[in-house]
């Protein structure tokens, strides 16, 4: 019984990680670059990082796809 519970907990953890990675991928792919640029110009550090990822998504998307 204990092993099944551990397996189930591990499965739930993997599903949560998969959801997080899928959500991150969709956020970058569907983001509007002009809006990100405006936020980055206003000094938002998260927007600047997201803009950098959106402009060169290759490495980011490869990493996310491996995780998914």
C-alpha positions in Angstrom: 0.0 0.0 0.0 2.8 2.4 0.9 4.5 2.0 -2.5 1.3 2.8 -4.4 0.9 6.0 -2.3 4.5 7.0 -3.1 3.9 6.2 -6.8 0.7 8.3 -6.8 2.5 11.2 -5.1 5.3 11.0 -7.7 2.7 11.0 -10.5 1.0 14.1 -9.1 4.3 15.8 -8.8 5.2 15.1 -12.4 1.8 16.3 -13.6 2.3 19.6 -11.7 5.7 20.0 -13.3 4.3 19.3 -16.7 1.6 21.8 -16.2 4.1 24.5 -15.1 6.3 23.9 -18.1 3.4 23.9 -20.5 2.1 27.1 -19.0 5.5 28.8 -19.3 5.8 27.7 -22.9 2.3 29.1 -23.8 3.0 32.4 -21.9 6.2 33.1 -23.9 4.8 31.9 -27.3 1.5 33.8 -27.0 2.9 37.0 -25.5 2.6 40.3 -27.4 6.0 41.6 -28.0 5.0 45.3 -28.2 3.4 45.0 -24.8 6.5 43.3 -23.4 8.7 46.1 -24.9 6.5 48.7 -23.2 6.7 47.0 -19.8 10.5 46.5 -20.2 10.9 50.2 -21.1 9.0 51.0 -17.9 11.6 49.1 -15.9 9.8 45.8 -15.2 12.6 43.2 -15.0 10.3 40.2 -15.6 9.2 41.8 -18.9 12.8 42.3 -20.0 13.5 38.6 -19.4 10.3 37.5 -21.1 11.1 39.8 -24.1 14.6 38.2 -24.4 13.1 34.8 -24.4 10.4 35.8 -26.9 13.0 37.2 -29.3 15.2 34.1 -29.2 12.9 31.2 -28.1 15.0 28.4 -29.5 16.9 27.4 -26.3 13.9 28.1 -24.0 11.5 26.0 -26.1 13.9 23.2 -26.4 14.4 23.0 -22.7 10.7 23.2 -22.0 9.9 20.5 -24.5 12.5 18.2 -22.9 10.8 18.8 -19.6 7.3 18.1 -21.0 
